[in-house]
Amino acid sequence: MTTADIDPAVSRTLTISRVLDAPAALVFRAWTDPVQLPHFWGPHGMTTPFVEMDLKPGGAFRTLMRAPDGAEYPTSGVFLEIVENRRLVFTDAYEPGFVPAAKPFFTAVITFEEQGDGKTLLTAQARHWRDEDRDAHEKMGFHDGWGQSLDRLAQHLDTIQNTK
């Protein structure tokens, strides 16, 4: 097989999955609630002091992550697709109003699949425009960083389920 035989959409995608001990509706709600998202968004040590979500196609999705050293990492984009309890798609390719972004980096596709027994398989894909962007995201620590976010999400879900 040569590089030309590989589907570019697949080759420019980074993927991480995790089975979470919570029903899909609860996991989806955590991802779409601006009050809950800061509890797990970003790797360990990061905070998310700002979240804006207008949960509709074309609606704004903005966050600000802050590292322990004070460095800030803003994100901005729009939702493209929302299928309640099943799928979220958002991208930084556009600003609200579908204004093209200066430098699109990736589109996120998050799926929530019921596994039975109150568990959910969450799969996050980062689909990049260019091979260079995928490589840069991987070097930034995509798997480790998103993995830590999913660890934090699992802890958050455990906390909210055990405080009811």
N, C-alpha and C positions, 0 to 999 in steps of 0.2 A: 504494500500500500504506500502511495506517495502522499505528500502533503496536499496535492491537488484532489485526492480522493476523499479527503475529510470535509464534511459539511462545515462551512465557515460559521454558521450559527452555533453549531455544537462546539467547535474548536475555540470560539471566543466566549464561551460560557463557563463560569465558575459555579459550582453547586455544593451545597451542604444540606444535610438532612438530619433530623433528630426526632425520635419518638418521645412525645411529651405525655406525662401522666395527667391529662386533662382532656375534656371533650373539646371538639373543634370549635364550638360556639364560644367557649371561654378563651381559647387561644386566639381566635379571630378578634374577639373583643379587646384583648390585651394589645394586639397590634393596631387597633383602630381607635383606641381611646387615648387622647392626648394627656390624660392624667396618669394612665398606666404605662405608656411607652417609656417615660424617663426611668422607670424602675429597672429596665433591662437594656435599653438602647446603648450600644457601645461596649467595648471591652471592659474588663475589670479595672477599676480606678477612674473610669470616665464618668462624668455626669452629663446630663442633658437638661440644661436649665430652660431651654426654649423648644416648644413643639407647636406647630400649627398644622392642623389637618382639616381640610374641607372635603369630606369623604363623598366625592362624586367624580365621575369622569371629567377631567379638566380642572378639578379642584386642587388647591395648593397642598403641597406636602413640604414642610420646612422643619429642619431641626438644627440645633446648635449643640455639638458635643464639646465638652471642655476636658482637657487632659489634666492630670495632677499638677503639671508644671505651669498651668494656666493657658497653654496653647488652645486655640479654638478652631473647630472644624465645622463650618456651616455646610448644610446641604439644602438644596432648593430644587423643586420640581413639581410635577403634577401626577395625579392619579390618572391612569388610563382605563383601568377595569377594576370593578369591585363586584365580586360574587359572594354575598354574605355567607360566612362560615366555610368558604371553599377556596377563594382565590383573591389575591390583591396584586395589581400590577401598577408600578409607579416608575417614573423616569426623570432624569435630570436633563433630558434633551429639550424640554420645554419649561418655560415659566408659566404661571397662571395666565389664562387667556390664550394659551397655545402660542406664546411668543417664543421663537427659537432661542435656545440657550447659546451662549458664546462658545462653550466647549462641552458638548455632551460627552458623558463618560460611560454610563450604563443604564440599563433598564432592569429593575428588580421584578421578578415573578415569584410570589410567595404562595404556596399551595398548602392547604390544610385538609388532610385526609383522615377520616374516622378510621380507627383500627379495631374498634370493639373494646369492651371493658373500660370505657371512658378514656381511651388513649387516642392521641392524634399524631400522625406523621406530618411534620412540618418540613417542607423542602423550600429552600431559598436558592434561587438562581440569580446570578448577576450576569446579564447578557451585555457584552461590550460591543462598541461600534468597530473597534480596531483591535488587532492582535496586540499592538503595543499597549493599549489601555488594559486589556486582560492581564498582560504580563506585569504591568505596573501595579494593578490591584492585587495580584497574587504576591508580589514582592512587598507590598504594604502590609501583608499579613491577613489576607481575606479569610482563609480557613481558621486561623487562630482567633482573629478578632470576632468574626461572626460566630465561631464556636463558643467564645466567651459570652457573647450576647445571648446565645441559646442556653448556656448554663445559667445565666442570670434570669432568663425568662422562666426556666424550669423552677428556679427558687421562688420567683415571684408568684407563679401559678400555685405552687405548694402553699405559700403563705396565704394567698387569698382563699384557697379552698379549705384551709384549716382554721380560718378565723370566722367562718360563717356560723 
